[in-house]
């Protein structure tokens, strides 16, 4: 008998639950997660109190164990629509976890966003970064947070970031997205402290995993990826999941670079509540339920750490906590609809997380009066000098994009800045606009002031999801999160045109809520607006017109290191009484030239969001005529918005129809002769002025 006891003792010790995990808390949170799903599916969805419901059954145990590995205040995680168990492990209040799905006031968004689109600032602990509704959109912002960890640690010398890591969660279908591959490239080429946690349930809604990944196993396919630790296993086995999660997190925290952990898990309900899973065979569904991790967890803990009564008590405690949370959540009202207009931009109440201002940044004193000094300089020099100064005085500013390092950018704007400030602050990126903007979002949330560059306006298209998500962040999280940055985009025609490098289409950014949009026409305005963005608390699109970067007309003396031009303040470049001409960018000098023989107000808007409605309306009411000139296409261009406002608010003051002169609805042509025909010329503008003045 003694020999038998000696023989079984080592095995018992080897199979004992890992003491590095709080198994009682894991058991409790798993039961809470199950109780939340059960309550929603059996009561709240049928009662139409929840409109979108995504069960986490099958994913819950390993996900909660993952959350228990996030122990540092500088850690961060970004999930997706099946990630509520992770938030439970981070400590999100149950009434928020439940009430957000009900669209009630409070919670993740005050009812502005779907309840399964999670965020959690978690003051003093690791935050859950705002996830997005698009699959795969979570990856590159998490890579940005991981890079910010290294920046805080190595450049800003903040030891609090030592050993921190960023974790991103995704399903097996998400590994087919641009965001996944872009983040993987960023993390591996730079050896970032990032953990890719892939929950493989073999289905993306109804599409089998073999359609997303050849062979259906992303871990096997990535085995040859350099600088990436690959781990794979069964997420329903408590001991195996615990071991792999520990290995993965220790690898990342140890400074060895990123890791990818793929855990197979069953999806025990449909993709969403409405999904009947008729595309699955009965045998497959039965096999999934046979892998339910909760009975396995009970078997693992009862007899080694808990007895049957303790397990039942934990389940009862979880059920009671969820019922109490339901009472609190249902007692919450719906937010006042008028509050929907708040928090599109910073309004004086600081966001909880994100942006340099939440890390103690205070902008230096500034003036909106230029103090010209020295000779006239071109826009390239003015922008470079402004970036140089702000890099010098603010260590949170960093520049990145394709070719902005040793080459200095394809337009030479960043020439010499890497030599002066180093590769930690001015650096090249992989060729992925999704990755450039996505990582900027993560860096901004981590308290930095990123200045990403998109080489040409047309190339922003692959990044539009990240651009949209960044702009809506403050609003959809009800001011919990924000990601202020300055996104530099050169565009427009130059000596010639073409459909790929000469597009303007500024109106698309104006139509993305939450972004301020600057379109300077000259060096002085470029300095003031760029500095306003760099010292501000909102994301800014800074449009650099290619034709104006070295244009003689656009040259101005440098207006001083403390010059800041507020957004929404237009400028009259000529004054008169016969007609109001509203324009911006490269059309300003053309309008000036065309109007020199007329008594005309020429208004350079300088910013499109916000735009100076008051100056335009005051001028139109006095001149009684309005011409809007822009390079962008006519249909749906921003001129249509101006025309609508003028017609709506100054119609009785008009002596002639509101008129627009724009490019036709065609791509920019390449041949200079064709380009000059398409872009509004001085001659065509003059002719239009004559027509309106003589109306």
Secondary structure, 3 states (H helix, E strand, C coil): CHHHHHHHHHHHHHCCCCCCCCHHHHHHHHHHHHHHHHHHHHHHCCCCCCCCCCCCCCCHHHHHHHHHCCCCCCCEEECCCCCHHHHHHHCCCHHHHHHCCCCCCCCCCCCCCCCCCCCECCCCCCEECCCCCCCCCHHHHHHHHHHHHHHHHHHCCCHHHCCCCEEEEEEHHHHHCHHHHHHHHHHHHHCCCEEEEEEECCEECCEEHHHCCHHHCHHHHCCCCCCEEEEEEECCCHHHHHHHHHHHHHHHHCCCCEEEEEEECCCCCCCCCCCCCCCCCHHHHHHHHCCCHHHHHHHHHECCCECHHHHHHHHHHHHHHHHHHHHHHHHCCCCCHHHHHCCCCCCCCCCCECCHHHHCCCCCCCECCCCCEEEEECHHHHHHHHHHHHHHHCCCEEEEECCCCCCCCCCCCCCCHHHHHCCCCEEECCCCHHHHHHHHHHHHHCCCEEEEEECCHHHHHHHHHHHHHHHHHHHHCCCCECCCCEEEEEECCCCCCCCCCCCCCCHHHHCCCCCEEECCCCHHHHHHHHHHHHCCCCCEEEEEEHHHCCCCCCCEEECCCCECCCCCCCEEEECCCCEEEEECCCHHHHHHHHHCCCCEEEEECCEEECCCHHHHHHHHHHHCCEEEEEEEECCCCHHHHHHHHHHHHCHHHCCCCCEEEEECCCCCCCCHHHHHHHCCCHHHHHHHHHHHHCC
